[in-house]
């Protein structure tokens, strides 16, 4: 029995030893695999850190601002370029509302995303359209706002859907585009012909011409582009002038000549032609700018004067008088053209300002109503839920809702006052720049005077050196007066500007103690006298002498220093009132007591 029992226990011990050996072998294998996995994990972590370092390095050194916005519209991340763009640190940006707070849409485009954070602008047919690119206005801290090109794409942040916004400051580019547009409009509006030729081509073909050049030559733009200015020359064109032009093109220098050219219809005109080379930043010649001025009338007058030198002294005197009159008329036409161009420019600026201001003005009332509704809604919440949770109570104290409720309506009221002021200025600019001079129309002269004063308001205000100028209005009951509104406003501008110049000149000679005792004042008096209206504009300046008063309406006569007056303002004003409106314009003055201009015009023609 003992042997049998021992024989039965031997297999059991052998099985136990085998199991222990298997467990030991499995443990060794598992331990080895775990060590391999740990080394792989360490390698993965190192690779991940290196990848994250490269990613952050790219983001932080990117010249474009980059911000990540969560689905609630709050900033979760901002790179250094974004900090510089908004003039804030990353800590200040984190948690701020992005859309509608830091960036505001400035251009109309279709925007719709699967969130309420970015408001929709315009209409879209299919929902869920992704924003690819748009222009926005970046609200910057303690700096002027910037125009920004923004790209938005979906991304993921902390396991949740978010938006990656890339921001590029294009303010300088926008300003450059605006200046280029203004330059183009200025060239297009000038009465002088302007062409641009390609200097890199041996034939120097024309690549641009303004409308004045088309009008001067009779050719259309399509017929001019690709040619050079030789196509205007004829067989009798001065060869010396042509050689001067050729030499200037070869030597890449400036020149100015007078030569005979031919229009498309075969008629001739005298062209005062000048060219100027244009070089790029490296000094390489790229273009030639040509300026053409039709001086046919002046040339004919000079030829007539030259031919009349052999005639009698009386004829020479008559010709000189005619030439002087021609020059005066030419100068008046140039001045009128400048005022017309200025009027068009002012009208354009007023129109461009009026559109956004009208939009703001029209929405201020709605904004005020919406704000009142929101505050009323908050009051209802406070009334029915007087004990909110601690987080809401803390947020209310941090945001100081009581102050917001008190200050926001005042801000809206101030904005409304400012918009009304802009509307008044725009209306004054539009009234002043009226250029519908094809026929007379009944006009409210008081509106013209007030509009002119509004434009000149910056000169009426005092500064550190001069006291303000006081305006005293004594308006009578004037009916609408038939006149040309634009020229009449020009008369008001000329007379009021001269009065302000006289007062400023007088104040410059006074001491600081004398200025308060002699308040600068301009009085404007209007009344009806029979079938005429009479407007008197008087100042309490130093006055003028009798000799100056006799010549005050002469062309080119001025008492101002060189560069501050052309002597054409009152001459043109006299022409507008007397010749165009059959009225009267005269001046009365006494030294030491001021000067008064009286305008008298018929009510109806």
LOGULUM-123650 format. One line per 2 residues: number of its first residue (from 1); for each residue x negated, y, z of C-alpha. Coordinates in Angstrom, 2 decimals. Last residue first. Layout:
N
NUM> X Y Z  ...
# end
This chain:
605
605> 35.58 135.72 -64.02  36.94 135.44 -60.48
603> 35.73 136.66 -57.09  33.35 139.17 -58.66
601> 29.91 139.30 -57.03  28.07 141.74 -54.74
599> 24.89 140.68 -52.98  23.31 143.16 -50.56
597> 19.79 142.73 -49.21  18.85 144.51 -45.96
595> 15.38 145.31 -44.61  14.13 146.19 -41.15
593> 13.92 149.18 -38.84  10.20 150.02 -38.65
591> 10.04 151.29 -42.21  13.50 151.68 -43.69
589> 15.05 149.31 -46.16  17.82 148.94 -48.72
587> 17.82 146.26 -51.41  20.07 145.63 -54.37
585> 21.82 142.74 -56.06  24.89 143.36 -58.20
583> 27.24 141.05 -60.04  27.93 139.92 -63.59
581> 27.41 136.30 -62.50  24.72 135.08 -64.92
579> 22.98 138.37 -65.64  23.25 140.26 -62.36
577> 23.33 137.52 -59.70  21.15 134.86 -61.35
575> 18.70 137.37 -62.89  18.25 139.14 -59.57
573> 17.61 135.81 -57.85  15.04 134.93 -60.55
571> 13.17 138.16 -59.86  13.60 137.69 -56.10
569> 11.85 134.30 -56.20  9.33 134.94 -59.01
567> 6.53 136.78 -57.20  4.57 133.55 -56.91
565> 4.09 133.55 -53.14  1.91 131.92 -50.50
563> -1.14 130.96 -52.57  -2.55 134.44 -52.78
561> -1.34 136.57 -49.88  2.23 137.93 -49.91
559> 3.17 141.37 -51.27  4.59 139.91 -54.47
557> 5.34 141.07 -57.99  5.22 138.26 -60.55
555> 8.54 139.32 -62.11  9.90 142.64 -60.89
553> 12.74 142.56 -58.33  10.72 144.22 -55.53
551> 9.26 146.91 -57.77  11.18 149.97 -56.55
549> 11.30 148.60 -52.98  7.51 148.31 -52.93
547> 7.13 152.01 -53.68  9.83 152.97 -51.19
545> 7.98 151.17 -48.41  9.15 147.99 -46.76
543> 10.72 147.07 -43.40  8.92 145.93 -40.24
541> 11.44 143.21 -39.38  14.95 143.62 -38.01
539> 16.50 141.44 -40.72  19.52 141.92 -42.97
537> 21.54 139.64 -45.26  24.66 141.33 -46.66
535> 27.23 139.42 -48.70  29.94 141.30 -50.58
533> 32.82 139.63 -52.35  34.49 141.42 -55.25
531> 38.01 142.05 -56.48  38.57 144.78 -53.89
529> 35.83 144.50 -51.28  36.02 141.14 -49.51
527> 33.65 140.63 -46.59  30.46 138.87 -45.52
525> 27.75 139.82 -42.98  24.62 137.80 -42.19
523> 22.28 139.19 -39.52  18.73 137.90 -39.10
521> 17.02 138.51 -35.75  13.55 138.42 -34.25
519> 13.71 139.48 -30.58  11.54 142.52 -29.94
517> 11.05 142.75 -26.15  10.26 139.03 -25.90
515> 7.48 139.49 -28.54  5.80 142.55 -27.02
513> 4.27 140.78 -24.00  2.80 137.97 -26.13
511> 1.19 140.58 -28.36  2.56 141.59 -31.72
509> 0.86 141.37 -35.13  1.87 137.75 -35.74
507> 5.44 138.71 -34.82  5.64 141.10 -37.81
505> 4.41 138.43 -40.23  6.87 135.91 -38.82
503> 9.72 138.42 -39.24  8.74 139.22 -42.84
501> 8.39 135.52 -43.73  11.80 134.81 -42.19
499> 13.39 137.55 -44.30  11.67 136.25 -47.42
497> 12.98 132.75 -46.73  16.52 134.09 -46.24
495> 16.40 135.95 -49.58  14.97 133.03 -51.56
493> 17.23 130.36 -50.03  20.40 132.46 -50.50
491> 19.46 133.01 -54.15  18.80 129.27 -54.62
489> 22.22 128.52 -53.12  23.69 130.82 -55.78
487> 21.76 128.92 -58.48  23.18 125.57 -57.32
485> 26.78 126.71 -56.81  27.35 128.36 -60.20
483> 30.14 130.80 -59.46  33.88 131.29 -59.03
481> 34.46 132.39 -55.44  36.75 130.53 -53.04
479> 38.42 133.15 -50.80  36.40 134.94 -48.13
477> 37.82 135.81 -44.70  34.90 137.63 -43.10
475> 31.80 136.10 -41.61  29.72 138.01 -39.10
473> 26.93 135.54 -38.44  23.98 136.43 -36.19
471> 20.94 134.16 -36.57  18.17 134.46 -33.96
469> 14.62 133.64 -34.97  12.67 131.58 -32.43
467> 9.51 132.97 -30.79  6.18 132.25 -32.44
465> 2.90 130.76 -31.16  3.92 127.70 -29.14
463> 6.90 127.08 -31.35  10.25 128.70 -32.06
461> 13.05 127.25 -34.11  14.31 129.23 -37.10
459> 11.69 127.77 -39.42  12.83 124.19 -38.78
457> 16.42 125.31 -39.44  15.63 126.19 -43.06
455> 17.69 123.28 -44.41  20.46 124.09 -41.93
453> 20.33 127.75 -42.90  20.79 126.78 -46.57
451> 23.77 124.61 -45.67  25.32 127.41 -43.65
449> 24.92 129.88 -46.53  26.37 127.43 -49.08
447> 29.27 126.52 -46.77  30.02 130.24 -46.30
445> 30.07 130.65 -50.08  33.04 128.29 -50.48
443> 32.93 127.61 -54.22  35.43 127.93 -57.08
441> 33.68 126.46 -60.15  31.64 127.97 -62.96
439> 30.62 125.78 -65.86  27.74 123.53 -66.97
437> 25.92 124.20 -63.71  26.61 120.83 -62.07
435> 23.22 120.90 -60.34  24.29 120.87 -56.71
433> 21.16 120.47 -54.62  22.21 122.81 -51.80
431> 25.55 121.08 -51.25  23.90 117.67 -51.24
429> 21.23 118.81 -48.81  23.86 120.34 -46.55
427> 25.89 117.12 -46.63  22.79 115.13 -45.74
425> 22.03 117.47 -42.83  25.59 117.23 -41.53
423> 25.55 113.44 -41.83  22.25 113.32 -39.93
421> 23.81 115.36 -37.10  26.84 113.07 -37.01
419> 24.47 110.08 -36.79  22.68 111.68 -33.85
417> 25.92 112.41 -32.01  27.09 108.82 -32.56
415> 23.78 107.48 -31.30  24.11 109.60 -28.17
413> 27.61 108.21 -27.59  26.37 104.66 -28.09
411> 23.60 105.27 -25.56  26.10 106.73 -23.09
409> 28.37 103.69 -23.55  25.33 101.45 -22.82
407> 24.24 103.29 -19.65  27.15 102.58 -17.28
405> 27.79 98.94 -18.16  24.04 98.36 -18.36
403> 23.53 99.89 -14.90  26.22 97.65 -13.43
401> 24.75 94.66 -15.26  21.40 95.02 -13.48
399> 19.65 92.33 -15.59  17.87 90.88 -12.55
397> 20.91 91.23 -10.26  23.25 89.58 -12.77
395> 20.74 86.78 -13.42  20.54 86.08 -9.69
393> 24.35 85.94 -9.40  24.55 83.65 -12.42
391> 21.90 81.31 -10.95  23.57 81.36 -7.49
389> 26.92 80.19 -8.79  29.68 82.73 -9.07
387> 31.65 84.05 -6.10  34.13 86.65 -7.39
385> 35.53 84.31 -10.03  38.91 85.81 -10.93
383> 37.88 89.45 -10.62  34.28 88.95 -11.73
381> 35.43 87.02 -14.79  38.01 89.71 -15.59
379> 35.32 92.37 -15.23  33.08 90.45 -17.63
377> 35.89 90.40 -20.21  36.35 94.14 -19.76
375> 32.62 94.57 -20.34  32.85 92.55 -23.55
373> 35.95 94.43 -24.75  34.27 97.78 -24.08
371> 31.22 96.67 -26.05  33.39 95.51 -28.94
369> 35.17 98.86 -28.99  31.86 100.79 -29.01
367> 30.45 98.56 -31.74  33.60 99.08 -33.81
365> 33.23 102.86 -33.45  29.53 102.67 -34.32
363> 30.23 100.59 -37.44  31.31 103.38 -39.80
361> 28.51 105.68 -38.71  25.90 102.96 -39.23
359> 27.15 102.17 -42.74  27.52 105.86 -43.56
357> 23.93 106.39 -42.38  22.75 103.52 -44.58
355> 24.36 105.06 -47.70  23.79 108.76 -46.92
353> 20.01 108.49 -46.74  19.73 107.24 -50.34
351> 22.19 109.89 -51.52  20.42 112.69 -49.69
349> 17.08 111.54 -51.15  18.55 111.52 -54.66
347> 20.18 114.92 -54.23  16.93 116.36 -52.86
345> 14.99 114.96 -55.84  17.55 116.28 -58.31
343> 17.47 119.71 -56.64  13.67 119.73 -56.68
341> 13.72 118.88 -60.39  16.15 121.76 -60.96
339> 14.04 124.08 -58.82  10.94 123.14 -60.81
337> 12.80 123.65 -64.08  13.96 127.06 -62.88
335> 10.36 127.99 -62.07  9.20 126.80 -65.49
333> 12.03 128.72 -67.17  11.16 131.82 -65.19
331> 7.53 131.46 -66.19  8.50 131.13 -69.85
329> 10.77 134.13 -69.62  7.98 136.21 -68.11
327> 5.52 134.98 -70.72  7.97 135.84 -73.49
325> 8.60 139.26 -71.99  4.86 139.91 -71.90
323> 4.57 138.76 -75.48  7.40 141.06 -76.55
321> 5.78 144.00 -74.76  2.46 143.21 -76.40
319> 4.20 143.03 -79.77  5.82 146.41 -79.23
317> 2.47 147.92 -78.23  0.79 146.45 -81.30
315> 3.58 147.83 -83.49  3.05 151.28 -82.01
313> -0.72 151.05 -82.44  -0.36 150.34 -86.15
311> -1.10 147.04 -87.74  -4.43 145.28 -88.02
309> -4.02 143.65 -84.61  -0.66 142.26 -85.73
307> -2.08 139.01 -87.06  -3.70 138.18 -83.70
305> -0.50 138.94 -81.79  1.52 136.77 -84.14
303> -1.04 134.02 -83.77  -0.90 134.33 -79.98
301> 2.90 134.25 -80.03  2.87 131.22 -82.29
299> 0.45 129.49 -79.94  2.55 130.38 -76.91
297> 5.66 129.04 -78.61  3.91 125.92 -79.84
295> 2.37 125.18 -76.47  3.75 121.65 -76.16
293> 1.80 120.09 -73.32  0.20 116.67 -73.60
291> -1.58 114.89 -70.74  -3.54 111.73 -71.51
289> -4.68 109.32 -68.82  -7.48 106.95 -69.90
287> -7.70 103.48 -68.42  -10.00 100.81 -66.95
285> -13.50 102.25 -66.56  -15.48 100.23 -64.01
283> -16.50 102.13 -60.88  -16.08 99.15 -58.55
281> -12.91 100.58 -57.04  -11.34 100.98 -60.47
279> -11.98 103.82 -62.87  -9.65 106.25 -64.60
277> -10.90 108.57 -67.36  -9.17 111.93 -67.99
275> -7.73 113.19 -71.26  -6.42 116.63 -72.17
273> -4.15 117.77 -75.03  -2.65 121.22 -75.48
271> -0.48 120.23 -78.43  0.70 122.63 -81.07
269> 3.77 121.38 -82.88  4.48 120.34 -86.43
267> 7.68 119.06 -88.00  7.52 115.75 -89.87
265> 10.63 114.16 -88.35  8.46 111.85 -86.22
263> 6.56 114.81 -84.79  3.25 116.04 -86.13
261> 0.26 117.33 -84.19  -1.87 120.47 -84.37
259> -4.74 120.65 -81.92  -5.71 122.25 -78.63
257> -8.47 120.48 -76.72  -9.32 119.31 -73.20
255> -11.98 116.76 -72.34  -12.93 114.34 -69.58
253> -15.64 111.70 -69.79  -16.02 108.07 -70.82
251> -18.94 108.92 -73.14  -17.27 107.20 -76.09
249> -13.79 108.46 -75.29  -15.09 111.99 -74.71
247> -16.98 111.90 -78.00  -13.86 110.87 -79.90
245> -11.80 113.63 -78.28  -14.39 116.26 -79.14
243> -14.52 114.89 -82.70  -10.74 115.28 -83.05
241> -10.96 118.87 -81.81  -13.64 119.64 -84.41
239> -11.59 117.90 -87.10  -8.66 120.35 -86.57
237> -5.54 118.57 -87.78  -4.82 119.48 -91.41
235> -4.60 115.89 -92.68  -2.26 114.95 -89.86
233> -2.47 113.71 -86.28  0.35 112.15 -84.25
231> -0.75 108.57 -85.07  -4.17 109.41 -83.61
229> -2.69 109.24 -80.12  -3.23 105.49 -79.93
227> -0.67 102.84 -80.81  0.42 99.80 -78.79
225> 3.43 101.48 -77.19  4.66 104.43 -79.26
223> 7.39 102.90 -81.45  8.97 101.03 -78.54
221> 8.91 104.24 -76.48  10.91 106.13 -79.08
219> 9.30 108.78 -81.24  10.52 112.39 -81.42
217> 7.13 113.72 -80.38  8.05 116.05 -77.47
215> 11.12 114.08 -76.38  9.15 110.82 -76.30
213> 6.33 112.54 -74.41  8.83 113.98 -71.90
211> 10.31 110.50 -71.37  6.98 109.18 -70.00
209> 4.47 107.08 -71.94  2.77 103.82 -71.02
207> 0.51 101.19 -72.64  -1.06 103.39 -75.32
205> -3.77 101.58 -77.28  -7.44 102.49 -76.71
203> -8.64 101.06 -80.05  -11.70 99.41 -78.48
201> -9.60 97.83 -75.72  -10.87 98.14 -72.14
199> -9.77 101.78 -71.98  -6.07 100.86 -72.14
197> -4.19 104.12 -72.60  -1.82 105.94 -70.26
195> 0.41 108.72 -71.61  1.97 111.83 -70.03
193> 4.02 114.55 -71.74  4.77 117.53 -69.53
191> 8.39 118.24 -68.50  7.98 116.19 -65.33
189> 10.78 113.91 -64.21  9.26 110.63 -65.45
187> 5.94 111.43 -63.81  7.71 112.20 -60.51
185> 9.86 109.06 -60.79  6.76 106.91 -61.36
183> 4.97 108.55 -58.44  8.02 107.97 -56.24
181> 8.16 104.30 -57.23  4.45 103.91 -56.58
179> 4.95 105.55 -53.17  7.78 103.16 -52.36
177> 5.72 100.15 -53.43  2.82 101.38 -51.29
175> 5.13 101.83 -48.32  6.50 98.33 -48.82
173> 2.99 96.92 -49.05  1.96 98.74 -45.89
171> 4.97 97.35 -44.03  4.42 93.79 -45.28
169> 3.67 92.18 -41.89  3.90 88.41 -42.34
167> 6.00 86.29 -39.98  6.25 82.49 -40.00
165> 9.23 81.16 -38.02  9.30 77.47 -36.97
163> 12.79 76.54 -35.84  13.75 73.99 -33.19
161> 15.28 70.51 -32.86  14.46 68.83 -29.58
159> 11.75 66.37 -28.49  9.63 69.04 -26.80
157> 9.63 71.09 -30.00  10.73 69.79 -33.39
155> 10.77 71.62 -36.71  13.23 73.31 -39.06
153> 11.94 75.97 -41.41  11.99 79.78 -41.34
151> 9.95 82.16 -43.50  9.88 85.84 -42.58
149> 8.47 88.78 -44.54  8.16 91.63 -42.06
147> 8.94 95.34 -42.16  7.49 96.88 -39.01
145> 9.07 98.88 -36.19  7.07 101.81 -34.82
143> 5.20 101.06 -31.64  6.01 100.98 -27.92
141> 7.04 97.31 -28.16  7.79 96.25 -31.71
139> 11.17 95.36 -33.20  10.30 93.46 -36.39
137> 12.55 94.36 -39.32  13.41 91.44 -41.55
135> 12.75 90.32 -45.12  13.86 86.86 -46.15
133> 12.43 83.47 -47.06  13.52 79.83 -47.12
131> 16.57 79.84 -44.84  18.24 76.46 -45.12
129> 21.81 76.12 -46.45  23.88 74.15 -43.93
127> 27.24 75.17 -45.34  27.85 75.27 -49.12
125> 29.53 78.24 -50.83  27.65 81.01 -49.13
123> 28.92 84.50 -48.39  26.99 87.54 -47.17
121> 24.86 87.70 -44.01  25.34 84.83 -41.57
119> 24.02 85.37 -38.06  20.96 83.36 -36.90
117> 21.66 81.89 -33.44  24.96 80.25 -34.31
115> 23.29 77.04 -35.44  23.28 74.69 -38.43
113> 21.94 77.41 -40.64  23.42 80.03 -42.97
111> 21.70 82.99 -44.57  22.66 84.53 -47.90
109> 20.73 87.75 -48.51  21.19 91.48 -47.91
107> 18.00 93.09 -46.72  17.12 94.54 -43.31
105> 17.85 91.58 -41.03  16.71 92.16 -37.46
103> 13.77 90.50 -35.72  12.94 90.84 -32.02
101> 16.54 91.00 -30.84  18.85 89.84 -33.63
99> 17.02 86.55 -33.96  14.34 86.02 -31.33
97> 15.93 86.04 -27.88  13.10 86.25 -25.36
95> 12.04 83.18 -23.37  8.37 83.51 -24.21
93> 7.60 86.92 -25.70  6.29 88.59 -22.54
91> 4.08 85.60 -21.70  2.77 85.58 -25.27
89> 1.63 89.18 -24.85  3.45 91.95 -26.63
87> 2.64 94.36 -29.48  5.26 92.58 -31.65
85> 2.80 91.95 -34.48  -0.21 91.57 -32.19
83> 1.55 88.90 -30.11  2.69 87.18 -33.30
81> -0.92 87.14 -34.50  -1.96 85.66 -31.14
79> 0.43 82.67 -31.57  3.93 82.52 -30.12
77> 5.68 79.52 -28.53  9.07 78.72 -26.98
75> 10.96 81.80 -28.18  14.69 81.67 -27.45
73> 17.36 81.22 -30.14  19.28 78.56 -28.23
71> 18.16 75.94 -30.75  14.55 76.61 -29.82
69> 12.35 79.19 -31.51  8.73 78.55 -32.47
67> 6.79 81.66 -33.43  3.98 82.17 -35.90
65> 2.53 85.58 -36.84  0.48 85.41 -39.98
63> -3.30 85.86 -39.82  -3.67 82.26 -38.64
61> -6.46 81.94 -36.08  -4.16 80.74 -33.28
59> -2.23 78.30 -35.48  -5.30 76.80 -37.17
57> -7.15 76.45 -33.85  -4.02 74.97 -32.26
55> -3.82 72.32 -34.97  -7.55 71.56 -34.82
53> -7.38 71.24 -31.03  -4.26 69.05 -31.26
51> -6.03 66.79 -33.76  -9.09 66.58 -31.51
49> -6.90 65.90 -28.48  -4.99 63.22 -30.39
47> -8.21 61.61 -31.59  -9.52 61.57 -28.01
45> -6.22 60.15 -26.76  -6.28 57.51 -29.50
43> -9.84 56.53 -28.58  -8.87 56.26 -24.91
41> -5.86 54.16 -25.88  -8.05 51.89 -28.00
39> -10.51 51.49 -25.08  -7.60 50.70 -22.77
37> -6.20 48.21 -25.29  -9.58 46.46 -25.52
35> -9.77 46.31 -21.72  -6.25 44.93 -21.63
33> -7.14 42.29 -24.22  -10.14 41.23 -22.15
31> -8.09 41.01 -18.97  -5.43 39.02 -20.78
29> -8.06 36.51 -22.07  -9.62 36.12 -18.62
27> -6.18 35.65 -17.05  -5.29 33.03 -19.67
25> -8.53 31.10 -18.93  -7.91 31.22 -15.19
23> -4.32 30.11 -15.65  -5.42 27.24 -17.90
21> -8.05 26.12 -15.36  -5.54 26.26 -12.53
19> -3.14 24.14 -14.56  -5.85 21.51 -15.26
17> -6.83 21.29 -11.60  -3.19 20.77 -10.58
15> -2.73 18.03 -13.16  -5.82 16.14 -11.91
13> -4.61 16.40 -8.33  -1.22 14.90 -9.27
11> -2.81 12.14 -11.29  -4.87 11.00 -8.24
9> -1.91 10.91 -5.80  -0.35 7.72 -7.29
7> -3.57 5.71 -7.02  -4.05 6.77 -3.45
5> -0.58 5.46 -2.60  -1.22 2.16 -4.33
3> -4.50 1.71 -2.52  -2.83 2.32 0.82
1> 0.00 0.00 0.00
# end
